[in-house]
Amino acid sequence: MDDRTEPLWLVAANVVLWRRYGDLGQELRPGTKAFRGGAKVYVVDTYPGTGNEQLTAVGHGRHTGRWIAIDTGTRHLHTFKAQLVYSPAVLKRCGTRPRTREEAEELAALLERVACHERHAHHAAPHPDPCLCHACLPLSPA
C-alpha cells in the first residue's frame, strides 16, 4: 500500500442530477448507478485511446457511502475543475502520476468539452418533454 501524504492536483467534477437512459434516451434516471446526482467525484484516470469517453472516478458510493473507484462515462459528469486533493482516501485510490496545476486545468477543460459533446451525441433522438437532463436544466452551465 502506498501511504501518500503529499497532496495531488486532480480533476474534480459533479455527477449530473438527471441522465437520459433507455431506448433513444427517452427515460430519465437520477445520477448514475454508482453515484448520486450532484455527488462530487475525483477523476483519477482517463482513457485517451477512446477519446476520453470513459474515465475512472473516485467518490462516495450511492448505496454504501464508502469511497469507491469506478469507470464511468464522461458524459455523466459536469463542472470539471482542477483541485488540490489532500484526502487520504482519494489519494490511496489514485494510481496516476502527479500532475501540475496547469496539466489538471488542461485536462479539466478537455473533459468538459468531451462531456458536453457526448451528452448531445450519445442519444440520437430528441429529448423527452419535459426533459430534466443536464443539458436541458435551466441552471445548467452548458
Buried (B, 14 or more C-beta within 10 A) or exposed (E): EEEBEEBBBBBBBBBBBBBBEEEEBBEBBBBBEBBBBEBBBBBBBBEEEEEBBBBBBBBBBBEEEEBBBBEBBBBBBBBBBBBEBEBEEBBBBBEEEEBEEEBBBBBBBBBBEBBBBBBEEEBEEEBBEEBBBBBBBEEBEE
